[in-house]
Amino acid sequence: MKTNAFFLGKGGVGKTTMSAAFALSLARSGKRVLVASLDPAHNLGDVLSTKLSDIPQPVEKNLDALEIDLNKWVKRYLDESREELARTYSYNLTLNLNSFFDIMKYSPGTEEYAMLWAIEHIRCNLAGDYDVVVYDTPPTALSLRFLAMPAISNLWIAELTKLREKILSKRSTITRINPASVVASSCVDKADDKIYGKLGSIKRRLADLSSLFCKESYIAVVLNPDVLSVSEAMRIKDELDRIDMPLSGICLNKRGVSTTAWTLDRSLAGSPLFEFDFLPKGLHERDDLGSIDTKNLVADFLAAER
């Protein structure tokens, strides 16, 4: 059942406009909707004419919105990791955690995990109050990395779990042979081992997020009638295929803005195409979003929702 919608695409193609117009249309049809901006350079509040924070704010009847504070979630992710490491290795007083996490803040993958836990927070603590959650995503590279993170991380977790099982098995063997050994005072049972339990907990969290992305979400790519955004959309499709995430629809935004010749690649032709005209007067207030005809896109989402 599809209860989430993600709008992906190249910077400047109109992801925020499309996600806001889609969310507004759903809300005005009677659905309770939360639209969330994941883009560090937030514009959602401007489009909705509402000052937003990382707590849902009412926009109008049936529609709330928020803007994720990525820096806050990076800090939260690092703080939780620091506390977990300190508990697990409390015996090692020589481990300089502060120095380690100062470096980790800038390490590859930190932003992606922080984004995942922010989405998990929305899923577990906020989504229950709504029928649909709509996500306005950051630039393509970051979006694809956090979408792929559950699948990639599960491979690491699976190998680490096997390694931990081997360690516990060897501890058990040594303990049976020599009950007086130092190892005998260590944990040998998977049910009691904190590290094994933590790996299992992370695996379950990643599985839930993978289900959210692959089974519970309508994934739409927004593009413009130009070569660059079409090429970007093709790369997005290729990456989604690699992680078994279906592309639900293609939103051709700003149709008619250019007379330059362009074609939609055959690799994208298998997904429903929804065209949206260019608004020469631009967007000045929330009701201007209503002039963007999203009824066919909404109908396709609602059909997939069942």
Secondary structure as UniProt FT lines:
FT   STRAND          4..9
FT   TURN            11..12
FT   HELIX           15..28
FT   TURN            29..30
FT   STRAND          33..37
FT   HELIX           44..48
FT   STRAND          57..60
FT   TURN            61..62
FT   STRAND          63..67
FT   HELIX           70..88
FT   TURN            89..91
FT   TURN            93..94
FT   HELIX           97..104
FT   TURN            105..106
FT   TURN            108..109
FT   HELIX           110..121
FT   HELIX           122..126
FT   HELIX           127..129
FT   STRAND          132..136
FT   HELIX           140..177
FT   TURN            179..180
FT   HELIX           182..185
FT   TURN            190..192
FT   HELIX           194..215
FT   STRAND          217..223
FT   HELIX           227..242
FT   TURN            243..244
FT   STRAND          249..255
FT   HELIX           266..268
FT   TURN            269..270
FT   STRAND          273..277
FT   TURN            280..281
FT   HELIX           286..291
FT   HELIX           295..305
//
